[in-house]
Amino acid sequence: MITSKGPCSLGLPHCWRTILLVIVLIPVFFYVYEICWPAQQSQDATLSSHGKLDVDKGHDGLSPNHDSNNPTVNLVMATLRRDDISWTENIKIPNLNVIRYVSDSMEAEYHPPVPNKGREALIYHTYMHDFYHDLPDISIFIHADESPWHVESILNSSMTFALSHLDLSQVLQRQYFNLRVAWEGACPDWINTTKTMVASEKQEERYMHEAFSENFATNQVPEILGGPCCSQFAVTRDAVKRHPQSQYRMNMDWLMQTDWTDFISGRVWEHMWPWLFKNEAVDCAVEWKAYCRMYHICFDSESRTRITSLEEEKKELKKAGFFEELLDLLAGLKAKRRLEEIDATIAAEVEIALERGKNEALRMELLSDLYTL
């Protein structure tokens, strides 16, 4: 009599292949499940349905930091044809006028003189030259992304959030404000213009002396340049008009004629905006003071310490790459959950700080000097 074969009786190799496949797939399935399943249900109620702070919460549909005497504002955007900028409709700045420059389309209503040169710098100088006699009270210069890497988690990693909370009255007072506040990779002495050798770790550093000298027609080049990155800022009409219109034409010509790469010619300008608008080589406001004065996000000393610690932990957790996480799925899942916890904690701290920032007297008392610790 022939007995039937069990699944593992005579087919051990096939059986073990199946078992091994199951062993591998179970943690993978669990990992994907964790990634795709909605974020932890206990997340703080201050988060919106998208996992970010609600821009409108408690502000009656208007930006919290703009009074009845609203200044005129142009939002100048450096974009490509493929970019979707529909997110700008959600910015809570009354009567905001969006001016979209398209770098790779000479048929667009607003475009630089030549395509794809100098990155955002050529677009910004083109705007200041062309609109020189028709500037609004404030011009805000940004890229196309709503959530670029250089927008801090304290600003919800969101341009919509940042611009909706920007205090325009403070911009008018300061005349120039870099939208990024964080000092990392920027302050207080990021660029040394005397380092002209290829050995510099910062790709643009060896070009800075020549770029500064040629764009400002001077041999008096500051040794140190410092300020938060990354060429997104707000500037007043008066600050732009510190220079004649010909200054912006000269900068445009330099950007179009240089034989440096597009990356380098645009990058050097990241470090020269403070000099252009303030005649200052270093513009490094104390971070927590700038968040409070300019965005009304006012942390107390304990919150500042806590957030600093959380941000450092977040950097360490993000160092692990995809393959490292794949090799240790459980550790990757644990890190992901911890990152979610950190983001939720920071969001909750920001919400409390926004409430504290509603007290104008407190803001002014604490922040008489943005540059002193």
Steps between C-alpha positions, in 0.01 A plus 500: 500500500630844409456754773448863416791738546474767763616842402833447677541124497699450179531864381718647773683751276175644369349501848788688651502751217136573582572531870794733439290710264232536769764594757627775272159626391345529845728781623486669157122493511510633855735781391279600205194482725661740745603738223162508331274493804390840622728667752454414862146565615603676816673784317436840655179673395700804395599313186284531194373207293821525296719459806596866509393797703183659373591834347149635556457382858390788721571771244159563342625414153754784492869499565545558874778750448354754260300793636235709323765717334615223269806578292510411133683173440635324191591134529777451242548134410791337319348200322522256213213420263433167670456652847158504666455817703129460577595476870554877505122544503509389865739772619325730746635836387221739396513618138814303426618549142678192362756566227625174354824504304564192286868433442461255212227675297565816304129505413392541864365839608796539736835344416872580527684638196657161431377156606647290781782728612595600851216306658270720710756785518449609138124495546518708818726764344284507187193574713675776696621659178172473311275600791738762638254787446194296595603314813249413774567568867643147537629246250533140617732277295456123511542176304218287365490229769247520781710281727870537411761333720626832635173606664536408866268265689426791735343663193308178437733424204248704304525821299125548538536493877812719505363772272159498670668570834759748379465838673503747213521800733830359625619448143427869435700590808797271428485561121657162423426163655619155396205264534716219635617564855721198582874557524598151388744513209481879489578696816682676644808476272422252224694652210859620515569695183876467540476125432547491126657156467320196362548326837208683661223263615232750393480486124420867453743639760802532268287702256362745756773764492483538123118489495470768767760724340342481154136533607562800725783655298734518798831366624385537860366148554392398853701209631201324660150458356224338702122466497235227486468328163320455245402805291144540629437839660277804540624848416347848497482754221744727684757220537487423128539869420813531710664439163424655161321289242834459321627284788247229416580527129867450581419192712281361222777547245753331728274197551436468125862547394693298759640169382454349844248221533137585564536344845797716602378830353167463677652366821741789558205736513357316801774666704472851355135598554565652848770722351278604211206602720662588834866567420583234760726201443349294783129486579447234768211579732472285813276215389241494779472879493446503123227235522325709763535845347444402136258204528355549851622154599629576849658219699588521867845382613382147584332457161812623320714245681251222430468582130877525455536152648220361282649649183836342576335164560310538174824553307651186647193293418502620140861398443400138438458433129245282320722190487590526866129514585429205271764291673358586840128546443404509863754774574372691196142475625604615842684798351199591284267495799743712700522755216120524499504555875764772466306679225182488707681631807659787307163586343341513844782722629455732201128529567569604859767743379252657256261564787782658698592708197162671490621723785655793312631667814683182593649471152632854501629480857695181439625583155636851503820367340479204260877456483592465869457173688 
